[in-house]
Amino acid sequence: MDKKNVNDRVIIAVKQVMKSRPELSKTMLGELLGVTITSFSHMMASRNNASVETMTALCLRFNISADWLLTGRGGMFSESEGAPSMSHMGIDLHLIDTIKQQAEEIGQLKERIRLLDSMVAQLRGTGTPIPAEAQEQISVSQDSQEDDRHGKKSTARKKKLDSRRKASRSSTVKEP
């Protein structure tokens, strides 16, 4: 088992993975293999040999045959000759679906906020009084948007909301 031959096969396998999975950047692939982009580049240029950990990740995540990688015997891929599956790359497809669904929900919520903002603007323009509770929510929403723009924590917003609620309750409680 010559280290040079093993590293040559690592490079061949990585190139095959990059060819079959063009959506993976070199940085992403390096992360999946547990190496930095610099180490990845050095390995691909044969300046450094792949570590045991890198070869293990390559075999486990991308369905590469350890026997082929170490000895050159058999096919490059385990189980069947072909491209690695998403599950072998360590990508949780359910998680990807969840993220897509949440992104869609965020878009819908942003649209609702835009519509509510326009309704508030119309109400203010007509002089129609806005209920106190709605006024409170509008103020908190504006504070939240301002915090988000400036990257501030939400604790100040929560304290402000709590103090407004207390003030609102105390003004609505009537003594017998």
C-alpha positions in Angstrom: 0.0 0.0 0.0 1.9 3.0 -1.3 0.9 6.3 0.2 1.3 8.1 -3.2 -1.0 5.6 -4.9 -3.6 6.0 -2.1 -3.5 9.8 -2.3 -3.8 9.6 -6.1 -7.0 7.5 -5.6 -8.3 10.0 -3.0 -7.8 12.8 -5.6 -9.6 10.7 -8.3 -12.5 9.9 -5.9 -12.8 13.6 -4.8 -12.8 14.7 -8.5 -15.5 12.1 -9.2 -17.6 13.4 -6.3 -17.2 17.0 -7.5 -18.2 16.0 -11.0 -21.3 14.1 -9.9 -22.3 16.7 -7.3 -21.6 20.1 -8.9 -23.8 21.8 -6.2 -21.0 21.2 -3.7 -18.4 23.9 -3.6 -14.8 23.0 -2.7 -15.3 24.6 0.7 -18.5 22.6 1.4 -16.8 19.4 0.2 -13.8 20.2 2.4 -16.1 20.7 5.4 -17.8 17.4 4.7 -14.4 15.7 4.6 -13.3 17.5 7.8 -10.6 19.7 6.3 -10.1 23.4 5.7 -10.1 24.8 2.2 -6.3 25.2 2.4 -5.8 21.6 3.4 -8.2 20.5 0.7 -6.3 22.5 -1.9 -2.9 21.1 -0.7 -4.4 17.5 -0.8 -5.8 18.0 -4.3 -2.4 19.3 -5.5 -0.6 16.3 -4.0 1.4 18.6 -1.6 -0.2 16.8 1.4 -1.5 13.3 1.8 -5.0 12.7 2.9 -5.4 11.9 6.6 -7.1 8.7 7.8 -10.0 10.8 9.0 -10.4 12.4 5.6 -10.3 9.1 3.8 -12.8 7.7 6.3 -15.2 10.6 5.7 -14.8 10.2 1.9 -15.8 6.5 2.2 -18.7 7.0 4.6 -20.2 10.2 3.2 -19.7 9.5 -0.5 -20.0 5.8 -0.8 -16.4 5.3 -1.8 -15.0 1.8 -1.4 -12.4 1.6 1.3 -10.9 -1.4 -0.4 -10.5 0.5 -3.7 -9.2 3.6 -1.9 -6.5 1.7 0.0 -5.6 -1.1 -2.5 -7.0 -0.2 -5.9 -9.0 -3.5 -5.9 -12.6 -3.5 -7.0 -14.8 -0.5 -8.0 -14.5 3.0 -6.7 -18.0 3.0 -5.2 -19.3 0.6 -2.5 -22.5 -1.3 -3.0 -22.9 -0.3 -6.7 -20.9 1.5 -9.3 -22.3 5.0 -9.5 -22.5 8.4 -8.0 -22.9 8.8 -4.2 -26.4 9.3 -2.8 -27.5 12.3 -0.8 -27.8 10.2 2.3 -24.1 9.1 1.9 -23.1 12.7 1.8 -24.6 13.4 5.3 -27.3 15.6 4.0 -30.6 15.2 5.8 -33.3 15.6 3.1 -36.0 16.1 5.7 -34.0 19.0 7.1 -33.8 20.6 3.7 -37.5 20.2 3.2 -38.2 21.8 6.6 -35.9 24.8 5.7 -37.7 25.3 2.4 -41.1 25.2 4.1 -39.9 27.7 6.8 -38.5 30.0 4.1 -41.9 30.0 2.3 -43.7 30.7 5.6 -41.3 33.6 6.3 -42.2 35.0 2.8 -45.9 34.8 3.6 -45.4 36.5 7.0 -43.5 39.3 5.4 -46.3 39.8 2.9 -48.9 39.9 5.8 -46.7 42.5 7.6 -46.6 44.6 4.4 -50.4 44.5 4.1 -50.9 45.3 7.8 -48.4 48.2 7.5 -50.4 49.6 4.5 -53.7 49.2 6.5 -52.2 51.1 9.4 -51.1 53.9 7.1 -54.6 54.1 5.6 -56.1 54.3 9.1 -53.8 57.0 10.2 -54.5 58.9 7.0 -58.3 58.9 7.6 -58.1 59.9 11.2 -59.8 56.7 12.3 -58.7 55.9 15.9 -56.5 52.8 16.2 -57.4 50.6 19.3 -54.8 50.8 22.1 -53.9 47.1 21.8 -53.2 47.5 18.1 -51.3 50.6 18.7 -49.1 48.7 21.2 -48.5 45.9 18.7 -47.6 48.4 15.9 -45.1 50.1 18.2 -43.5 46.8 19.2 -43.4 45.7 15.6 -41.7 48.9 14.6 -39.2 48.5 17.5 -38.6 45.0 16.4 -37.9 46.0 12.8 -35.5 48.7 14.1 -33.7 46.2 16.3 -33.4 43.8 13.4 -31.9 46.5 11.2 -29.3 47.3 13.8 -28.7 43.7 15.0 -29.8 44.5 18.6 -31.0 41.9 21.0 -34.8 41.6 21.6 -34.5 42.0 25.4 -35.0 45.8 25.2 -38.1 45.2 23.0 -39.5 42.7 25.5 -39.0 45.0 28.5 -40.7 47.9 26.6 -43.7 45.6 25.7 -44.0 44.4 29.3 -44.0 48.0 30.7 -46.6 49.0 28.1 -48.8 46.1 29.1 -48.5 46.9 32.8 -49.4 50.5 32.0 -52.3 49.4 29.9 -53.6 47.1 32.6 -53.3 49.7 35.4 -55.2 52.3 33.3 -58.1 49.9 32.5 -58.5 48.6 36.1 -61.2 50.5 37.8 -61.5 50.7 41.5 -64.9 49.7 43.1 
